[in-house]
Amino acid sequence: DTAVSQTPKYLVTQMGNDKSIKCEQNLGHDTMYWYKQDSKKFLKIMFSYNNKELIINETVPNRFSPKSPDKAHLNLHINSLELGDSAVYFCASSHPQTGETRGTGELFFGEGSRLTVL
Amino acid sequence: KQEVTQIPAALSVPEGENLVLNCSFTDSAIYNLQWFRQDPGKGLTSLLLIQSSQREQTSGRLNASLDKSSGRSTLYIAASQPGDSATYLCARFNFGNEKLTFGTGTRLTIIP
């Protein structure tokens, strides 16, 4: 019973194309994230949504547009793909430790979506 | 400027030995500290979470501690096994900006 699932797991595409990665969590969490892991394996946050509202937008090019139709889904659409966009993109979710819906604040990650731009 | 640092970057130890992985941070803001493992080509698996009011957590052969005064966390692995070989990442969740900032990781190899 997968907690955080991403599709597709692998994506190979040409420069200039537009592509989307989907993420769904069945943990009932309020907050979802997109992280990027570069070729040096360093993980960096891109976006965070809390209950469908954008909380963090970490100086990501506006070719990247997240969309959260409901709090269980956070999709990532990328326009005009560039070679430097090649990376593994991870979705994550958490129940914030503070606020009305209190949880532990622990983050759970999906398996990642490996994007290769040719 | 790297906010979360992990030393060493790589570590190889014989099977059965106990080992310690280190994580340090430069900011003293209120935070949770989470340790993950990542196997090659895989996602991140959460190992232990130390909440802001806690000092350590234990799960099986793993023990993580947090010293806020020095800005350091350690992950202790007892009686290491080849299956423990992976990259271990620490990450600090800052409540002020609600960001989880990752360290650079320690690639651990357990030699049978």
Interface residues (C-beta under 8 A of the other chain):
Chain A: T31 Y33 K41 F42 L43 K44 I45 S48 N50 I55 I56 E58 F90 A92 P96 Q97 T98 T104 G105 E106 L107 F108 F109 G110 E111 G112
Chain B: N32 Q34 F36 K42 G43 L44 T45 S46 L49 Q51 S52 T87 L89 A91 F93 F95 N97 E98 K99 L100 T101 F102 T104 G105
